[in-house]
Amino acid sequence: MMSRVSDYAYINARLRARIGIMRSSSIIDDMIKAPTLVEAVAKLDGTRHQHIAEVYRSTGDLEAAELSLLEEQIESYREVVPFLPEESSFFMTVLLEKLEIENLKTAIRLWYSGAIMHHSISERAKYICRTLIVHPIDYDRITNAESFGDILSAVSSSPYNDVLSAFSFESLSSTGLFPLEIALDHMWFSHLAGAIIKLPSADRKLAEEIYSTDIDLKNILIFVRYGYYYHLEGIALSDVIIPNGYIGREVVRKKACRSGEELTQAFRNIVHRRYPAISDEIDNIRRAADDFTTMEENARQIMLIEDYLAKWRAKAYQRLLLSKPFSIGVVLSYFFLERQEDSLIQAVLSAKSYNWDEGKIREALGL
């Protein structure tokens, strides 16, 4: 026990203090009430987001300010990692790798938009984060790539090279980026599972609990979005499902058993057993999306599901915060709350840029 106290006492005390500040802060409410975007940005002065306000005032560019928010998140991980024991430090680095993958996806989407869709990307390219996150990646080489080989060269010193090597200019021209992005997601969840296994038993139990649920929720959204909007069926749908968490393991088992039951119906049954509260919403989504009315109905149902899943996730992280004090639970809760606050700040700034009033913003954010 003494080693666990020494491992986490300092950083957990520090993060609990920050959590207390976040919870007592009125920053989101103050930003929503601000009459203009400029006044909303000013509410960030004197907070940990001071730099975002400075970037916006010096550039007048909201997207540049949002990029600085991502850079803030990266720095926050780097600040915490050195104070953790080795296994936990490695685990947090894998979590940071998720931000890197999303940044890599953004760069590849820009390349795709320019090289395959023939759109102008010169203005968009400057909003890619070029900071070293975990692995060396030449983002400029990706966005300016003249061939898919240039992209592979840009990631040659990273683990993403093996994933991207399975694709080509021709395959992406035919299928779009969906298979590539799913492959990157699967690679990251595999890295996550490997990092969790290396954690000490108490931390491993907490991490398995939170990320098993997190993966289940992501799989439900994959099922809803791709099973309904893209009409993926059976085995094709099972190929995009993340094979971890309760739902993922059950889908793999159903596929392996060659059940006569249609796999999409099997998925529905699995969700009903594990998360019965959202089964009705899933059932209400209509497979036929051939008219605008149906698309609107489906969008409303998906928003209900996403709202439910967001609340479920928030409760899970709240339980972590109340878990054993000398564990990784406080660290995970802190980063969840930090991401939550950052997302709200970004959403409010975006809404203010469109001149939304206070009531409309609160309704959109569910506040």
SVG drawing of the C-alpha trace seen along z (x, -y; Angstrom):
<svg xmlns="http://www.w3.org/2000/svg" viewBox="-41 -41 52 63">
<polyline fill="none" stroke="black" stroke-width="0.4" points="0.0,0.0 2.8,-2.4 4.3,-2.2 0.9,-2.9 0.6,-6.0 4.0,-7.2 3.1,-6.5 -0.1,-8.6 -0.2,-10.9 1.4,-13.9 -0.2,-13.8 -3.7,-12.9 -3.6,-15.7 -2.6,-18.1 -5.3,-16.8 -8.1,-16.8 -7.3,-20.5 -7.7,-21.2 -10.9,-19.2 -12.2,-21.3 -11.4,-24.5 -13.2,-23.1 -16.3,-22.1 -16.5,-25.5 -15.8,-27.5 -18.6,-29.4 -16.5,-29.8 -19.0,-28.0 -22.0,-29.8 -20.1,-33.2 -19.2,-32.5 -22.8,-31.5 -24.1,-34.7 -21.5,-36.9 -23.3,-39.0 -20.6,-38.5 -17.8,-36.1 -15.1,-38.6 -16.6,-39.0 -17.0,-35.2 -13.3,-34.8 -12.4,-37.4 -13.9,-35.1 -10.9,-32.7 -8.5,-35.4 -7.1,-34.3 -7.9,-30.7 -5.9,-27.7 -7.2,-28.6 -5.6,-32.1 -3.5,-31.2 -6.6,-30.5 -7.8,-34.0 -4.4,-35.4 -4.3,-33.4 -7.7,-34.6 -7.0,-38.3 -3.7,-38.2 -5.1,-36.4 -8.9,-36.9 -8.9,-33.3 -11.3,-31.0 -9.9,-27.8 -6.4,-28.8 -7.7,-29.3 -9.3,-25.8 -5.9,-24.4 -4.3,-25.9 -6.9,-24.0 -5.7,-20.7 -2.1,-21.7 -3.2,-22.5 -4.7,-19.0 -1.4,-17.4 0.6,-19.4 -1.7,-18.4 -0.9,-14.7 2.8,-15.4 2.7,-17.3 1.1,-14.4 3.0,-11.4 6.3,-12.0 4.7,-11.8 3.2,-8.3 4.7,-4.9 6.1,-3.3 3.1,-1.1 0.6,-4.0 2.9,-6.3 2.9,-4.0 -0.9,-3.6 -1.3,-7.4 1.0,-7.7 -1.3,-5.3 -4.3,-7.5 -2.3,-10.5 -1.8,-8.4 -5.6,-8.7 -5.2,-12.4 -2.4,-11.7 -4.5,-9.3 -7.3,-11.9 -4.8,-14.5 -3.4,-12.0 -6.9,-11.3 -7.5,-15.0 -4.3,-15.3 -5.2,-12.3 -8.7,-13.7 -7.2,-16.9 -4.9,-15.0 -7.9,-13.0 -9.9,-16.1 -7.2,-17.6 -5.8,-14.7 -8.9,-12.6 -11.8,-15.1 -9.8,-17.9 -10.8,-20.5 -8.6,-23.4 -7.0,-22.6 -4.4,-25.4 -6.4,-27.3 -7.4,-24.2 -3.9,-22.7 -2.7,-25.3 -5.0,-24.0 -3.2,-20.6 -1.3,-20.2 2.4,-19.8 3.6,-19.3 5.3,-16.0 2.5,-14.1 3.9,-10.6 5.4,-9.4 7.3,-11.3 4.9,-12.2 5.6,-14.6 2.1,-16.2 3.2,-18.6 4.3,-15.7 0.9,-14.1 -1.2,-17.1 1.1,-17.8 1.6,-14.2 1.7,-13.6 1.4,-9.8 0.2,-7.5 3.9,-6.4 4.6,-9.9 2.1,-9.4 3.7,-6.1 7.1,-7.8 5.6,-10.5 4.6,-7.8 7.4,-5.4 8.8,-5.8 5.5,-5.3 3.3,-2.2 0.7,-3.7 2.9,-2.6 1.8,1.0 -1.9,0.0 -1.6,-2.4 0.4,0.0 -2.7,2.1 -4.2,-0.7 -3.4,-2.4 -4.5,-5.5 -6.7,-3.2 -8.4,-1.5 -9.1,-4.8 -10.4,-6.2 -12.8,-3.3 -13.9,-2.9 -13.2,-6.3 -11.5,-6.8 -13.9,-4.8 -11.9,-1.4 -8.7,-3.2 -10.0,-5.2 -11.6,-2.0 -8.3,-0.2 -6.6,-3.0 -9.2,-2.8 -8.8,0.9 -5.1,0.5 -5.4,-2.0 -7.9,0.2 -5.4,3.1 -2.7,0.8 -5.1,-0.2 -5.8,3.4 -2.1,4.1 -1.4,1.1 -4.3,2.0 -2.9,5.6 0.4,4.1 -1.2,2.0 -1.0,3.2 -4.0,5.2 -6.0,2.4 -5.4,0.0 -6.1,2.7 -9.5,3.4 -10.4,-0.3 -9.2,-0.8 -10.9,2.4 -14.2,1.2 -14.1,-2.2 -12.8,-1.3 -14.9,1.8 -18.0,-0.4 -16.4,-3.1 -15.8,-0.5 -19.4,0.8 -20.7,-2.7 -18.6,-3.3 -19.7,0.0 -23.3,-0.9 -22.7,-4.2 -20.9,-2.2 -23.8,0.1 -26.4,-2.7 -24.4,-4.9 -23.0,-2.3 -25.6,0.3 -28.4,-2.1 -26.9,-4.9 -24.4,-2.8 -26.5,0.3 -23.7,2.6 -25.0,6.1 -23.9,9.2 -20.2,10.1 -19.4,6.7 -20.8,5.0 -18.9,7.3 -15.6,6.3 -16.0,2.7 -17.1,3.5 -14.2,3.1 -13.6,6.7 -13.2,5.6 -15.6,4.8 -18.7,6.9 -20.4,6.2 -17.4,6.7 -16.5,10.0 -20.1,11.2 -20.2,10.2 -16.9,12.1 -18.4,15.1 -21.6,15.0 -19.6,14.7 -17.3,17.6 -20.3,19.8 -21.8,19.2 -25.1,18.6 -28.1,18.9 -29.4,15.7 -28.7,12.7 -25.7,10.9 -27.4,7.5 -30.3,9.0 -27.8,10.7 -26.2,7.4 -29.5,5.9 -30.1,8.7 -26.7,8.2 -27.3,4.5 -30.8,5.2 -29.3,7.5 -26.5,5.1 -28.1,1.7 -31.9,2.2 -32.6,-1.6 -31.5,-2.4 -33.0,0.6 -36.2,-1.3 -34.3,-4.2 -32.4,-1.8 -35.6,0.0 -37.1,-3.3 -34.5,-4.1 -35.8,-3.2 -33.6,-1.4 -35.0,-3.1 -33.3,-6.5 -34.7,-7.4 -36.5,-10.6 -35.7,-13.7 -38.3,-13.0 -36.8,-9.6 -33.3,-11.1 -34.6,-13.7 -36.3,-11.1 -33.1,-9.0 -31.0,-12.0 -33.2,-12.7 -33.1,-9.1 -29.3,-9.0 -29.0,-12.2 -31.1,-10.6 -28.8,-7.6 -25.7,-9.8 -27.1,-11.9 -27.8,-8.7 -24.4,-7.3 -22.7,-10.6 -24.5,-10.5 -23.6,-6.9 -20.0,-7.7 -20.1,-10.7 -21.5,-8.5 -18.8,-5.9 -16.0,-8.5 -17.7,-10.0 -17.5,-6.5 -13.8,-6.4 -13.3,-9.7 -14.8,-8.2 -12.7,-5.0 -9.6,-4.2 -7.7,-7.5 -4.2,-6.1 -5.0,-4.7 -5.2,-5.8 -8.9,-6.6 -8.4,-10.2 -6.1,-10.7 -8.6,-9.3 -11.5,-11.3 -9.4,-14.5 -8.8,-14.0 -12.4,-13.1 -13.5,-16.3 -10.9,-18.3 -12.0,-17.0 -15.6,-17.7 -14.8,-21.3 -12.7,-21.8 -15.5,-20.4 -18.0,-22.8 -15.6,-25.8 -15.2,-24.9 -18.9,-24.4 -19.7,-27.8 -17.1,-29.6 -18.4,-28.1 -22.0,-29.0 -21.0,-32.6 -19.3,-32.8 -22.8,-32.1 -24.4,-34.7 -26.6,-32.1 -28.4,-33.6 -28.1,-32.2 -31.2,-30.1 -30.3,-28.4 -26.8,-27.6 -28.1,-26.1 -30.7,-24.0 -28.0,-22.7 -25.7,-21.8 -28.4,-20.4 -27.6,-22.9"/>
</svg>
